[in-house]
Amino acid sequence: MLRRGRWSDSRYRLSYLYAGIGVLLLVAAFALLYPVRHTEGFATELRVGIGANLIDLTLAVLVLQPLVLYLSRNAVRWRNRLDYRGVIRRIERADDRVDLWKHWTGLLEPPHEARFTAAVRAALDRDVRFRIMLTDPSSPDAAARARQVAPTDAIGAIRQNIERLERFVTELPARHRSHFEVRISAAGPAHAFYRVDDWLSYGVFRDRRVSESSQREVRVHGDLGELALEAFENRWNGTGLLSIAEHYRMRLRLTVNETTEEYDLPYVLHDGAQWVNVNPAALPHAFHPDHRVSIPGEGPDRYVLAAATQETVDRIAALYTAKYGPGDGPVLLRLTAH
């Protein structure tokens, strides 16, 4: 509200300024023309001059101004690669919104992470809203991008980005958390996407190129900018996106005889099935022959946990490592309808 009030006051001040300039020009014209009003042909020359000026004004308003505005809206600035420092400088001056859509971003890597997070905190103090969308490191799209940029460890970079964002979010004051949203998508972006207020930069991913190349810098409210923003909005408001907490854990209710326990368990997806790590918290219940599983909030559906076959165990373990990193050996069981 305060930001809108400042903009409204500024707009009214500009209107008064323009009105004042117009009055001064009229007074100056009258002062220059009045002494020569009796000159022969004065009236004719005055009408010709006014008519010519009106024609010029009409052309400027109806033709030239719309053309200039159109070209300005759709101006494209090409860059060979994204300027991370330039993006951070824009965030330091942002007053409305910042959107980011990547597999992973160099803004969360040295040498940019410290300045980026400082700029974000300052922007949040100004009520700037952030929306960040990264790719699930255990998804097929992340694996495809990793193959494109090999030998760079793209999976590790994505995982580290999410881990750093999780730490950053937990350190934020409660009043800022609603303005800083992060979502994890199984579907990766078709292009790099960075938006700060009315500025937007996007570029197509290339094989063997880690950094974004062939960047197009455009205005958000231009034709190209609106198309790129529409793609972002459609994915942001689409299905299947998870918060960081949902990305890392799923809650299960395990019942054995009359005993029920709830667990927040790490998990991965493979071929549409959920595989949860029951080591060590849920082990006592997960292997009981009479266990039953339900998902809180999803109604009375019942599941059981089934062991992986030899053909899938290595694949599931690799996906789990991609998502959570190397660690103690997980015990992965498949959530199966019963």
URTA-V619363 format. One record per helix or strand of 2 or more residues. SS is the DSSP state (H for helix, E for strand). FROM is the first residue (numbers start at 1). TO is the last residue. Records with the same first field share a line. If there is no record, write none. Layout:
SS: FROM-TO  FROM-TO
This chain:
H: 2-34  42-73  84-93  106-108  113-125  140-148  154-171  174-177  223-236  244-248  283-286  310-324
E: 77-81  97-101  129-135  180-185  191-196  199-204  213-219  250-256  259-265  267-270  273-277  291-294  303-307  332-337
